[in-house]
Amino acid sequence: MTALTDFRKMKDEFYASDPQSPLTEEQKQTFTGLHYYPENPDLKFMLTIEEFSKKEKVSIQTSKGDVRSYERFGKIAFPVEGEPVSLTIYKVEQDFFLPFVDSQAGKETYPAGRYLEMEPLTDGSYLVDFNMAYNPYCAYNDRWSCPITPTENRLNVPIRAGEKIYEEHAQLK
């Protein structure tokens, strides 16, 4: 087993049984695990953030219609299947926020986008591993309010790594 396989197993167990799970008690009764892409080493990067010289505050709407404030902090650039792409990094307090939508949104991935945590490395760069991309809690039911991915982070390429669309959501289509 790989570390990613172990992580996914623990996540499925959390979703199935933990009181803090985003799933309702009714959903937990039929939950058999999340769906993931196979691990893709081509979508794991060590990147530096190109900080914006002017960091402006932006309001990002949520799935419930309220608004959250973020700072447009910088940008990361990387290749996907040979095509150069970039994503904007947002910041709230001391935490980075990286939402994105790929070309598979609504087909293989959650339509409103997925999120990704960036791991700081000792040299000032960040580990950006799309194998760890995950759906926001609002992908599971409407009791959650999640920031909707801004237009500038909507990619025209597929990110075939990480978590796929939640089965119940896919069945509603």
VMD Tcl script that builds the backbone (N, CA, C; Angstrom):
set m [mol new atoms 519]
animate dup $m
set s [atomselect $m all]
$s set {name element resname resid chain x y z} {
  {N N MET 1 A 0.832 -1.200 0.000}
  {CA C MET 1 A 0.000 0.000 0.000}
  {C C MET 1 A 0.867 1.250 0.000}
  {N N THR 2 A 0.404 2.253 -0.723}
  {CA C THR 2 A 1.122 3.521 -0.745}
  {C C THR 2 A 0.549 4.441 0.328}
  {N N ALA 3 A 1.251 5.530 0.582}
  {CA C ALA 3 A 0.760 6.514 1.550}
  {C C ALA 3 A -0.574 7.091 1.075}
  {N N LEU 4 A -0.728 7.293 -0.233}
  {CA C LEU 4 A -1.979 7.816 -0.769}
  {C C LEU 4 A -3.124 6.822 -0.553}
  {N N THR 5 A -2.880 5.554 -0.777}
  {CA C THR 5 A -3.902 4.524 -0.547}
  {C C THR 5 A -4.318 4.502 0.918}
  {N N ASP 6 A -3.348 4.584 1.814}
  {CA C ASP 6 A -3.640 4.616 3.254}
  {C C ASP 6 A -4.476 5.844 3.613}
  {N N PHE 7 A -4.099 6.991 3.064}
  {CA C PHE 7 A -4.835 8.224 3.332}
  {C C PHE 7 A -6.280 8.093 2.861}
  {N N ARG 8 A -6.478 7.580 1.672}
  {CA C ARG 8 A -7.825 7.428 1.131}
  {C C ARG 8 A -8.661 6.463 1.965}
  {N N LYS 9 A -8.058 5.412 2.441}
  {CA C LYS 9 A -8.772 4.452 3.296}
  {C C LYS 9 A -9.216 5.132 4.592}
  {N N MET 10 A -8.312 5.906 5.203}
  {CA C MET 10 A -8.655 6.622 6.439}
  {C C MET 10 A -9.762 7.644 6.192}
  {N N LYS 11 A -9.703 8.324 5.045}
  {CA C LYS 11 A -10.725 9.318 4.714}
  {C C LYS 11 A -12.083 8.645 4.555}
  {N N ASP 12 A -12.124 7.523 3.856}
  {CA C ASP 12 A -13.383 6.787 3.691}
  {C C ASP 12 A -13.948 6.346 5.044}
  {N N GLU 13 A -13.081 5.893 5.933}
  {CA C GLU 13 A -13.531 5.485 7.274}
  {C C GLU 13 A -14.094 6.684 8.039}
  {N N PHE 14 A -13.443 7.833 7.921}
  {CA C PHE 14 A -13.922 9.051 8.562}
  {C C PHE 14 A -15.306 9.423 8.033}
  {N N TYR 15 A -15.465 9.415 6.715}
  {CA C TYR 15 A -16.745 9.776 6.114}
  {C C TYR 15 A -17.843 8.796 6.526}
  {N N ALA 16 A -17.506 7.536 6.658}
  {CA C ALA 16 A -18.491 6.498 6.969}
  {C C ALA 16 A -18.976 6.534 8.409}
  {N N SER 17 A -18.120 6.979 9.336}
  {CA C SER 17 A -18.496 6.778 10.733}
  {C C SER 17 A -18.294 7.962 11.675}
  {N N ASP 18 A -17.495 8.922 11.327}
  {CA C ASP 18 A -17.184 10.001 12.265}
  {C C ASP 18 A -18.341 10.999 12.393}
  {N N PRO 19 A -18.619 11.472 13.602}
  {CA C PRO 19 A -19.674 12.477 13.784}
  {C C PRO 19 A -19.382 13.786 13.032}
  {N N GLN 20 A -18.112 14.074 12.733}
  {CA C GLN 20 A -17.750 15.290 12.006}
  {C C GLN 20 A -17.759 15.096 10.481}
  {N N SER 21 A -18.147 13.925 10.015}
  {CA C SER 21 A -18.226 13.639 8.585}
  {C C SER 21 A -19.193 14.605 7.904}
  {N N PRO 22 A -18.914 14.977 6.654}
  {CA C PRO 22 A -19.863 15.837 5.935}
  {C C PRO 22 A -21.141 15.103 5.520}
  {N N LEU 23 A -21.143 13.790 5.628}
  {CA C LEU 23 A -22.313 13.005 5.237}
  {C C LEU 23 A -23.373 13.015 6.331}
  {N N THR 24 A -24.637 12.971 5.917}
  {CA C THR 24 A -25.735 12.846 6.877}
  {C C THR 24 A -25.766 11.404 7.378}
  {N N GLU 25 A -26.485 11.177 8.448}
  {CA C GLU 25 A -26.621 9.805 8.965}
  {C C GLU 25 A -27.260 8.903 7.908}
  {N N GLU 26 A -28.212 9.430 7.166}
  {CA C GLU 26 A -28.855 8.656 6.107}
  {C C GLU 26 A -27.851 8.293 5.003}
  {N N GLN 27 A -27.013 9.240 4.611}
  {CA C GLN 27 A -26.002 8.974 3.588}
  {C C GLN 27 A -24.998 7.926 4.056}
  {N N LYS 28 A -24.651 7.974 5.333}
  {CA C LYS 28 A -23.671 7.028 5.867}
  {C C LYS 28 A -24.160 5.584 5.760}
  {N N GLN 29 A -25.458 5.377 5.804}
  {CA C GLN 29 A -26.009 4.014 5.744}
  {C C GLN 29 A -25.712 3.318 4.421}
  {N N THR 30 A -25.579 4.082 3.344}
  {CA C THR 30 A -25.327 3.472 2.034}
  {C C THR 30 A -23.941 3.813 1.481}
  {N N PHE 31 A -23.150 4.540 2.254}
  {CA C PHE 31 A -21.833 4.968 1.803}
  {C C PHE 31 A -20.886 3.774 1.679}
  {N N THR 32 A -20.260 3.634 0.518}
  {CA C THR 32 A -19.304 2.542 0.298}
  {C C THR 32 A -17.905 3.045 -0.009}
  {N N GLY 33 A -17.704 4.354 0.059}
  {CA C GLY 33 A -16.392 4.930 -0.198}
  {C C GLY 33 A -16.448 5.959 -1.306}
  {N N LEU 34 A -15.498 6.854 -1.272}
  {CA C LEU 34 A -15.383 7.882 -2.303}
  {C C LEU 34 A -14.729 7.282 -3.544}
  {N N HIS 35 A -14.858 7.975 -4.650}
  {CA C HIS 35 A -14.256 7.527 -5.906}
  {C C HIS 35 A -13.084 8.441 -6.236}
  {N N TYR 36 A -11.989 7.811 -6.616}
  {CA C TYR 36 A -10.748 8.542 -6.879}
  {C C TYR 36 A -10.161 8.145 -8.219}
  {N N TYR 37 A -9.393 9.058 -8.780}
  {CA C TYR 37 A -8.561 8.710 -9.917}
  {C C TYR 37 A -7.392 7.877 -9.400}
  {N N PRO 38 A -6.808 7.041 -10.258}
  {CA C PRO 38 A -5.574 6.366 -9.854}
  {C C PRO 38 A -4.486 7.417 -9.602}
  {N N GLU 39 A -3.533 7.078 -8.764}
  {CA C GLU 39 A -2.444 8.006 -8.485}
  {C C GLU 39 A -1.748 8.397 -9.790}
  {N N ASN 40 A -1.482 9.695 -9.948}
  {CA C ASN 40 A -0.880 10.220 -11.164}
  {C C ASN 40 A 0.355 11.044 -10.793}
  {N N PRO 41 A 1.547 10.450 -10.911}
  {CA C PRO 41 A 2.762 11.177 -10.526}
  {C C PRO 41 A 3.028 12.409 -11.390}
  {N N ASP 42 A 2.444 12.478 -12.585}
  {CA C ASP 42 A 2.639 13.642 -13.456}
  {C C ASP 42 A 1.915 14.885 -12.949}
  {N N LEU 43 A 1.054 14.713 -11.949}
  {CA C LEU 43 A 0.309 15.856 -11.400}
  {C C LEU 43 A 0.729 16.151 -9.961}
  {N N LYS 44 A 1.986 15.913 -9.695}
  {CA C LYS 44 A 2.597 16.216 -8.390}
  {C C LYS 44 A 3.794 17.113 -8.680}
  {N N PHE 45 A 3.768 18.328 -8.104}
  {CA C PHE 45 A 4.763 19.339 -8.445}
  {C C PHE 45 A 5.393 19.964 -7.195}
  {N N MET 46 A 6.631 20.444 -7.352}
  {CA C MET 46 A 7.254 21.330 -6.382}
  {C C MET 46 A 7.310 22.688 -7.072}
  {N N LEU 47 A 6.534 23.654 -6.556}
  {CA C LEU 47 A 6.360 24.929 -7.247}
  {C C LEU 47 A 6.632 26.106 -6.313}
  {N N THR 48 A 7.011 27.209 -6.917}
  {CA C THR 48 A 7.107 28.444 -6.155}
  {C C THR 48 A 5.902 29.305 -6.519}
  {N N ILE 49 A 5.485 30.103 -5.572}
  {CA C ILE 49 A 4.373 31.016 -5.804}
  {C C ILE 49 A 4.945 32.320 -6.341}
  {N N GLU 50 A 4.418 32.741 -7.466}
  {CA C GLU 50 A 4.762 34.053 -8.008}
  {C C GLU 50 A 3.805 35.043 -7.348}
  {N N GLU 51 A 4.301 35.742 -6.323}
  {CA C GLU 51 A 3.439 36.657 -5.572}
  {C C GLU 51 A 3.036 37.850 -6.420}
  {N N PHE 52 A 1.788 38.264 -6.284}
  {CA C PHE 52 A 1.322 39.465 -6.954}
  {C C PHE 52 A 1.923 40.680 -6.251}
  {N N SER 53 A 2.336 41.675 -7.012}
  {CA C SER 53 A 2.894 42.882 -6.406}
  {C C SER 53 A 1.815 43.644 -5.642}
  {N N LYS 54 A 0.609 43.628 -6.173}
  {CA C LYS 54 A -0.522 44.247 -5.480}
  {C C LYS 54 A -1.474 43.138 -5.056}
  {N N LYS 55 A -1.592 42.963 -3.762}
  {CA C LYS 55 A -2.466 41.914 -3.232}
  {C C LYS 55 A -3.813 42.538 -2.885}
  {N N GLU 56 A -4.784 42.269 -3.721}
  {CA C GLU 56 A -6.100 42.871 -3.515}
  {C C GLU 56 A -7.051 41.913 -2.812}
  {N N LYS 57 A -7.989 42.490 -2.083}
  {CA C LYS 57 A -9.048 41.710 -1.432}
  {C C LYS 57 A -10.120 41.409 -2.463}
  {N N VAL 58 A -10.604 40.170 -2.460}
  {CA C VAL 58 A -11.686 39.779 -3.348}
  {C C VAL 58 A -12.761 39.083 -2.527}
  {N N SER 59 A -13.977 39.191 -3.003}
  {CA C SER 59 A -15.099 38.497 -2.374}
  {C C SER 59 A -15.448 37.295 -3.223}
  {N N ILE 60 A -15.541 36.153 -2.589}
  {CA C ILE 60 A -15.898 34.924 -3.288}
  {C C ILE 60 A -17.227 34.432 -2.739}
  {N N GLN 61 A -18.170 34.241 -3.647}
  {CA C GLN 61 A -19.499 33.770 -3.254}
  {C C GLN 61 A -19.432 32.300 -2.860}
  {N N THR 62 A -20.324 31.902 -1.950}
  {CA C THR 62 A -20.384 30.512 -1.519}
  {C C THR 62 A -21.615 29.818 -2.110}
  {N N SER 63 A -21.664 28.531 -1.904}
  {CA C SER 63 A -22.765 27.718 -2.427}
  {C C SER 63 A -24.108 28.077 -1.802}
  {N N LYS 64 A -24.099 28.764 -0.682}
  {CA C LYS 64 A -25.355 29.185 -0.037}
  {C C LYS 64 A -25.656 30.666 -0.280}
  {N N GLY 65 A -24.826 31.332 -1.101}
  {CA C GLY 65 A -25.102 32.706 -1.465}
  {C C GLY 65 A -24.435 33.761 -0.607}
  {N N ASP 66 A -23.775 33.374 0.480}
  {CA C ASP 66 A -23.063 34.382 1.250}
  {C C ASP 66 A -21.708 34.627 0.577}
  {N N VAL 67 A -20.936 35.550 1.126}
  {CA C VAL 67 A -19.674 35.949 0.518}
  {C C VAL 67 A -18.564 35.863 1.556}
  {N N ARG 68 A -17.406 35.377 1.116}
  {CA C ARG 68 A -16.226 35.329 1.985}
  {C C ARG 68 A -15.113 36.154 1.349}
  {N N SER 69 A -14.324 36.776 2.196}
  {CA C SER 69 A -13.261 37.660 1.728}
  {C C SER 69 A -11.913 36.921 1.729}
  {N N TYR 70 A -11.177 37.076 0.635}
  {CA C TYR 70 A -9.857 36.476 0.476}
  {C C TYR 70 A -8.908 37.516 -0.097}
  {N N GLU 71 A -7.633 37.255 0.039}
  {CA C GLU 71 A -6.610 38.072 -0.600}
  {C C GLU 71 A -6.092 37.303 -1.818}
  {N N ARG 72 A -6.046 37.952 -2.984}
  {CA C ARG 72 A -5.411 37.361 -4.172}
  {C C ARG 72 A -3.914 37.468 -3.930}
  {N N PHE 73 A -3.299 36.341 -3.584}
  {CA C PHE 73 A -1.923 36.348 -3.114}
  {C C PHE 73 A -0.896 36.187 -4.231}
  {N N GLY 74 A -1.102 35.218 -5.095}
  {CA C GLY 74 A -0.106 34.924 -6.124}
  {C C GLY 74 A -0.594 33.868 -7.077}
  {N N LYS 75 A 0.344 33.345 -7.846}
  {CA C LYS 75 A -0.004 32.411 -8.907}
  {C C LYS 75 A 1.021 31.286 -8.955}
  {N N ILE 76 A 0.561 30.088 -9.301}
  {CA C ILE 76 A 1.460 28.978 -9.588}
  {C C ILE 76 A 1.254 28.586 -11.044}
  {N N ALA 77 A 2.319 28.143 -11.679}
  {CA C ALA 77 A 2.252 27.712 -13.079}
  {C C ALA 77 A 2.864 26.321 -13.186}
  {N N PHE 78 A 2.256 25.478 -14.036}
  {CA C PHE 78 A 2.697 24.094 -14.181}
  {C C PHE 78 A 2.121 23.540 -15.482}
  {N N PRO 79 A 2.677 22.430 -15.979}
  {CA C PRO 79 A 2.146 21.835 -17.202}
  {C C PRO 79 A 1.139 20.717 -16.888}
  {N N VAL 80 A 0.119 20.606 -17.728}
  {CA C VAL 80 A -0.817 19.478 -17.660}
  {C C VAL 80 A -0.893 18.902 -19.070}
  {N N GLU 81 A -0.427 17.675 -19.196}
  {CA C GLU 81 A -0.403 17.001 -20.500}
  {C C GLU 81 A 0.266 17.879 -21.558}
  {N N GLY 82 A 1.377 18.522 -21.157}
  {CA C GLY 82 A 2.162 19.338 -22.075}
  {C C GLY 82 A 1.663 20.759 -22.260}
  {N N GLU 83 A 0.514 21.094 -21.684}
  {CA C GLU 83 A -0.029 22.446 -21.839}
  {C C GLU 83 A 0.257 23.277 -20.584}
  {N N PRO 84 A 0.824 24.477 -20.746}
  {CA C PRO 84 A 1.077 25.317 -19.567}
  {C C PRO 84 A -0.229 25.914 -19.032}
  {N N VAL 85 A -0.416 25.818 -17.725}
  {CA C VAL 85 A -1.594 26.389 -17.069}
  {C C VAL 85 A -1.146 27.087 -15.791}
  {N N SER 86 A -2.034 27.900 -15.236}
  {CA C SER 86 A -1.727 28.558 -13.959}
  {C C SER 86 A -2.995 28.670 -13.134}
  {N N LEU 87 A -2.809 28.766 -11.842}
  {CA C LEU 87 A -3.903 28.937 -10.894}
  {C C LEU 87 A -3.553 30.047 -9.923}
  {N N THR 88 A -4.559 30.799 -9.519}
  {CA C THR 88 A -4.375 31.843 -8.516}
  {C C THR 88 A -4.484 31.230 -7.129}
  {N N ILE 89 A -3.578 31.662 -6.266}
  {CA C ILE 89 A -3.582 31.253 -4.861}
  {C C ILE 89 A -4.233 32.384 -4.073}
  {N N TYR 90 A -5.173 32.025 -3.236}
  {CA C TYR 90 A -5.839 32.994 -2.361}
  {C C TYR 90 A -5.343 32.753 -0.950}
  {N N LYS 91 A -5.493 33.785 -0.135}
  {CA C LYS 91 A -5.041 33.670 1.250}
  {C C LYS 91 A -6.107 34.235 2.164}
  {N N VAL 92 A -6.330 33.536 3.260}
  {CA C VAL 92 A -7.200 34.026 4.318}
  {C C VAL 92 A -6.419 33.836 5.624}
  {N N GLU 93 A -6.173 34.954 6.298}
  {CA C GLU 93 A -5.295 34.970 7.467}
  {C C GLU 93 A -3.950 34.375 7.076}
  {N N GLN 94 A -3.532 33.273 7.680}
  {CA C GLN 94 A -2.228 32.680 7.351}
  {C C GLN 94 A -2.326 31.493 6.407}
  {N N ASP 95 A -3.530 31.138 5.995}
  {CA C ASP 95 A -3.731 29.931 5.197}
  {C C ASP 95 A -3.936 30.241 3.721}
  {N N PHE 96 A -3.355 29.399 2.883}
  {CA C PHE 96 A -3.587 29.488 1.448}
  {C C PHE 96 A -4.859 28.730 1.100}
  {N N PHE 97 A -5.528 29.185 0.049}
  {CA C PHE 97 A -6.743 28.541 -0.444}
  {C C PHE 97 A -6.573 28.363 -1.946}
  {N N LEU 98 A -6.652 27.107 -2.410}
  {CA C LEU 98 A -6.460 26.807 -3.822}
  {C C LEU 98 A -7.660 26.025 -4.355}
  {N N PRO 99 A -8.685 26.750 -4.832}
  {CA C PRO 99 A -9.813 26.082 -5.484}
  {C C PRO 99 A -9.547 26.011 -6.995}
  {N N PHE 100 A -10.063 24.981 -7.642}
  {CA C PHE 100 A -9.928 24.899 -9.096}
  {C C PHE 100 A -11.052 24.047 -9.679}
  {N N VAL 101 A -11.347 24.331 -10.931}
  {CA C VAL 101 A -12.288 23.545 -11.722}
  {C C VAL 101 A -11.515 23.079 -12.943}
  {N N ASP 102 A -11.673 21.819 -13.313}
  {CA C ASP 102 A -11.006 21.315 -14.517}
  {C C ASP 102 A -12.032 21.029 -15.607}
  {N N SER 103 A -11.563 20.601 -16.761}
  {CA C SER 103 A -12.458 20.377 -17.900}
  {C C SER 103 A -13.394 19.189 -17.710}
  {N N GLN 104 A -13.190 18.412 -16.679}
  {CA C GLN 104 A -14.061 17.261 -16.411}
  {C C GLN 104 A -15.192 17.597 -15.427}
  {N N ALA 105 A -15.288 18.857 -15.039}
  {CA C ALA 105 A -16.320 19.283 -14.082}
  {C C ALA 105 A -17.709 18.935 -14.601}
  {N N GLY 106 A -18.478 18.290 -13.749}
  {CA C GLY 106 A -19.828 17.879 -14.099}
  {C C GLY 106 A -19.889 16.518 -14.761}
  {N N LYS 107 A -18.754 16.022 -15.208}
  {CA C LYS 107 A -18.692 14.691 -15.829}
  {C C LYS 107 A -17.997 13.719 -14.876}
  {N N GLU 108 A -16.731 14.014 -14.578}
  {CA C GLU 108 A -15.956 13.149 -13.690}
  {C C GLU 108 A -15.658 13.810 -12.350}
  {N N THR 109 A -15.699 15.147 -12.328}
  {CA C THR 109 A -15.373 15.877 -11.101}
  {C C THR 109 A -16.528 16.790 -10.703}
  {N N TYR 110 A -16.512 17.199 -9.449}
  {CA C TYR 110 A -17.583 18.029 -8.900}
  {C C TYR 110 A -17.713 19.328 -9.705}
  {N N PRO 111 A -18.919 19.674 -10.152}
  {CA C PRO 111 A -19.107 20.834 -11.036}
  {C C PRO 111 A -18.599 22.165 -10.492}
  {N N ALA 112 A -18.705 22.391 -9.191}
  {CA C ALA 112 A -18.286 23.669 -8.618}
  {C C ALA 112 A -16.796 23.717 -8.309}
  {N N GLY 113 A -16.099 22.605 -8.505}
  {CA C GLY 113 A -14.659 22.599 -8.310}
  {C C GLY 113 A -14.202 21.786 -7.121}
  {N N ARG 114 A -12.907 21.625 -7.066}
  {CA C ARG 114 A -12.264 20.906 -5.970}
  {C C ARG 114 A -11.260 21.838 -5.312}
  {N N TYR 115 A -10.751 21.420 -4.162}
  {CA C TYR 115 A -9.781 22.204 -3.414}
  {C C TYR 115 A -8.500 21.396 -3.275}
  {N N LEU 116 A -7.432 22.104 -2.960}
  {CA C LEU 116 A -6.139 21.460 -2.785}
  {C C LEU 116 A -5.343 22.200 -1.725}
  {N N GLU 117 A -4.721 21.463 -0.838}
  {CA C GLU 117 A -3.818 22.034 0.166}
  {C C GLU 117 A -2.401 22.017 -0.406}
  {N N MET 118 A -1.648 23.056 -0.138}
  {CA C MET 118 A -0.259 23.127 -0.576}
  {C C MET 118 A 0.631 22.934 0.645}
  {N N GLU 119 A 1.614 22.071 0.503}
  {CA C GLU 119 A 2.511 21.782 1.622}
  {C C GLU 119 A 3.804 22.578 1.476}
  {N N PRO 120 A 4.118 23.452 2.454}
  {CA C PRO 120 A 5.359 24.229 2.351}
  {C C PRO 120 A 6.585 23.326 2.510}
  {N N LEU 121 A 7.602 23.592 1.702}
  {CA C LEU 121 A 8.860 22.846 1.767}
  {C C LEU 121 A 9.946 23.756 2.331}
  {N N THR 122 A 11.037 23.170 2.766}
  {CA C THR 122 A 12.082 23.933 3.456}
  {C C THR 122 A 12.783 24.950 2.556}
  {N N ASP 123 A 12.753 24.762 1.252}
  {CA C ASP 123 A 13.436 25.682 0.340}
  {C C ASP 123 A 12.559 26.856 -0.103}
  {N N GLY 124 A 11.369 26.986 0.474}
  {CA C GLY 124 A 10.477 28.081 0.107}
  {C C GLY 124 A 9.489 27.730 -0.990}
  {N N SER 125 A 9.635 26.550 -1.572}
  {CA C SER 125 A 8.676 26.115 -2.582}
  {C C SER 125 A 7.552 25.335 -1.882}
  {N N TYR 126 A 6.600 24.864 -2.680}
  {CA C TYR 126 A 5.446 24.140 -2.138}
  {C C TYR 126 A 5.218 22.855 -2.906}
  {N N LEU 127 A 4.835 21.817 -2.179}
  {CA C LEU 127 A 4.406 20.579 -2.804}
  {C C LEU 127 A 2.940 20.778 -3.182}
  {N N VAL 128 A 2.653 20.669 -4.466}
  {CA C VAL 128 A 1.302 20.807 -4.991}
  {C C VAL 128 A 0.973 19.470 -5.638}
  {N N ASP 129 A 0.243 18.637 -4.918}
  {CA C ASP 129 A -0.040 17.269 -5.347}
  {C C ASP 129 A -1.528 17.123 -5.641}
  {N N PHE 130 A -1.868 17.136 -6.922}
  {CA C PHE 130 A -3.275 17.041 -7.314}
  {C C PHE 130 A -3.891 15.689 -6.986}
  {N N ASN 131 A -3.081 14.698 -6.643}
  {CA C ASN 131 A -3.609 13.416 -6.174}
  {C C ASN 131 A -4.370 13.588 -4.859}
  {N N MET 132 A -4.104 14.703 -4.189}
  {CA C MET 132 A -4.761 15.007 -2.918}
  {C C MET 132 A -5.944 15.965 -3.090}
  {N N ALA 133 A -6.315 16.292 -4.329}
  {CA C ALA 133 A -7.448 17.190 -4.586}
  {C C ALA 133 A -8.720 16.571 -4.017}
  {N N TYR 134 A -9.538 17.420 -3.407}
  {CA C TYR 134 A -10.741 16.898 -2.747}
  {C C TYR 134 A -11.947 17.785 -3.015}
  {N N ASN 135 A -13.109 17.178 -2.879}
  {CA C ASN 135 A -14.365 17.906 -3.016}
  {C C ASN 135 A -14.641 18.677 -1.736}
  {N N PRO 136 A -15.196 19.877 -1.861}
  {CA C PRO 136 A -15.627 20.595 -0.652}
  {C C PRO 136 A -16.833 19.883 -0.051}
  {N N TYR 137 A -17.088 20.132 1.216}
  {CA C TYR 137 A -18.185 19.449 1.908}
  {C C TYR 137 A -19.540 19.674 1.243}
  {N N CYS 138 A -19.727 20.809 0.577}
  {CA C CYS 138 A -21.020 21.065 -0.066}
  {C C CYS 138 A -21.270 20.118 -1.235}
  {N N ALA 139 A -20.271 19.362 -1.661}
  {CA C ALA 139 A -20.453 18.372 -2.732}
  {C C ALA 139 A -21.291 17.188 -2.244}
  {N N TYR 140 A -21.432 17.038 -0.937}
  {CA C TYR 140 A -22.112 15.871 -0.380}
  {C C TYR 140 A -23.562 16.133 -0.019}
  {N N ASN 141 A -23.859 17.349 0.424}
  {CA C ASN 141 A -25.246 17.734 0.701}
  {C C ASN 141 A -25.292 19.241 0.931}
  {N N ASP 142 A -26.491 19.781 0.939}
  {CA C ASP 142 A -26.627 21.240 0.969}
  {C C ASP 142 A -26.612 21.859 2.365}
  {N N ARG 143 A -26.253 21.104 3.370}
  {CA C ARG 143 A -26.159 21.716 4.703}
  {C C ARG 143 A -24.845 22.487 4.881}
  {N N TRP 144 A -23.934 22.351 3.915}
  {CA C TRP 144 A -22.637 23.010 3.981}
  {C C TRP 144 A -22.601 24.207 3.028}
  {N N SER 145 A -21.808 25.204 3.383}
  {CA C SER 145 A -21.597 26.369 2.532}
  {C C SER 145 A -20.121 26.421 2.167}
  {N N CYS 146 A -19.830 26.396 0.867}
  {CA C CYS 146 A -18.447 26.337 0.408}
  {C C CYS 146 A -18.175 27.427 -0.623}
  {N N PRO 147 A -16.982 28.013 -0.606}
  {CA C PRO 147 A -16.627 28.996 -1.632}
  {C C PRO 147 A -16.664 28.370 -3.021}
  {N N ILE 148 A -17.225 29.109 -3.968}
  {CA C ILE 148 A -17.302 28.657 -5.352}
  {C C ILE 148 A -16.039 29.111 -6.076}
  {N N THR 149 A -15.473 28.225 -6.864}
  {CA C THR 149 A -14.224 28.523 -7.558}
  {C C THR 149 A -14.358 29.734 -8.477}
  {N N PRO 150 A -13.493 30.740 -8.291}
  {CA C PRO 150 A -13.517 31.921 -9.173}
  {C C PRO 150 A -13.192 31.557 -10.625}
  {N N THR 151 A -13.669 32.374 -11.533}
  {CA C THR 151 A -13.484 32.155 -12.966}
  {C C THR 151 A -12.010 31.978 -13.334}
  {N N GLU 152 A -11.122 32.758 -12.706}
  {CA C GLU 152 A -9.708 32.685 -13.074}
  {C C GLU 152 A -9.070 31.335 -12.740}
  {N N ASN 153 A -9.733 30.494 -11.957}
  {CA C ASN 153 A -9.199 29.173 -11.619}
  {C C ASN 153 A -9.976 28.044 -12.292}
  {N N ARG 154 A -10.599 28.366 -13.407}
  {CA C ARG 154 A -11.301 27.358 -14.215}
  {C C ARG 154 A -10.400 26.982 -15.381}
  {N N LEU 155 A -9.931 25.744 -15.348}
  {CA C LEU 155 A -8.975 25.260 -16.344}
  {C C LEU 155 A -9.686 24.589 -17.516}
  {N N ASN 156 A -9.086 24.681 -18.691}
  {CA C ASN 156 A -9.611 24.026 -19.885}
  {C C ASN 156 A -8.967 22.665 -20.122}
  {N N VAL 157 A -8.239 22.174 -19.131}
  {CA C VAL 157 A -7.576 20.874 -19.231}
  {C C VAL 157 A -8.115 19.959 -18.131}
  {N N PRO 158 A -8.026 18.650 -18.331}
  {CA C PRO 158 A -8.462 17.730 -17.283}
  {C C PRO 158 A -7.383 17.568 -16.207}
  {N N ILE 159 A -7.809 17.549 -14.963}
  {CA C ILE 159 A -6.911 17.203 -13.854}
  {C C ILE 159 A -7.393 15.838 -13.360}
  {N N ARG 160 A -6.858 14.797 -13.977}
  {CA C ARG 160 A -7.290 13.432 -13.655}
  {C C ARG 160 A -6.452 12.886 -12.501}
  {N N ALA 161 A -6.712 13.475 -11.349}
  {CA C ALA 161 A -6.043 13.084 -10.109}
  {C C ALA 161 A -6.941 13.515 -8.966}
  {N N GLY 162 A -6.833 12.820 -7.847}
  {CA C GLY 162 A -7.622 13.193 -6.678}
  {C C GLY 162 A -9.012 12.606 -6.693}
  {N N GLU 163 A -9.872 13.276 -5.963}
  {CA C GLU 163 A -11.235 12.795 -5.759}
  {C C GLU 163 A -12.123 13.091 -6.965}
  {N N LYS 164 A -12.962 12.123 -7.297}
  {CA C LYS 164 A -13.937 12.290 -8.376}
  {C C LYS 164 A -15.254 12.792 -7.784}
  {N N ILE 165 A -16.211 13.004 -8.663}
  {CA C ILE 165 A -17.533 13.468 -8.267}
  {C C ILE 165 A -18.160 12.457 -7.300}
  {N N TYR 166 A -18.880 12.951 -6.314}
  {CA C TYR 166 A -19.554 12.097 -5.340}
  {C C TYR 166 A -20.706 11.372 -6.036}
  {N N GLU 167 A -20.804 10.103 -5.823}
  {CA C GLU 167 A -21.762 9.248 -6.520}
  {C C GLU 167 A -23.196 9.760 -6.476}
  {N N GLU 168 A -23.667 10.169 -5.302}
  {CA C GLU 168 A -25.033 10.656 -5.196}
  {C C GLU 168 A -25.248 11.888 -6.066}
  {N N HIS 169 A -24.230 12.768 -6.104}
  {CA C HIS 169 A -24.336 13.974 -6.923}
  {C C HIS 169 A -24.395 13.596 -8.399}
  {N N ALA 170 A -23.596 12.631 -8.790}
  {CA C ALA 170 A -23.574 12.203 -10.194}
  {C C ALA 170 A -24.921 11.606 -10.595}
  {N N GLN 171 A -25.599 10.929 -9.676}
  {CA C GLN 171 A -26.871 10.297 -9.977}
  {C C GLN 171 A -27.987 11.327 -10.152}
  {N N LEU 172 A -27.802 12.532 -9.629}
  {CA C LEU 172 A -28.831 13.574 -9.751}
  {C C LEU 172 A -28.850 14.155 -11.154}
  {N N LYS 173 A -27.849 13.925 -11.943}
  {CA C LYS 173 A -27.739 14.512 -13.287}
  {C C LYS 173 A -28.624 13.823 -14.276}
}
mol reanalyze $m
mol bondsrecalc $m
mol representation Tube
mol addrep $m
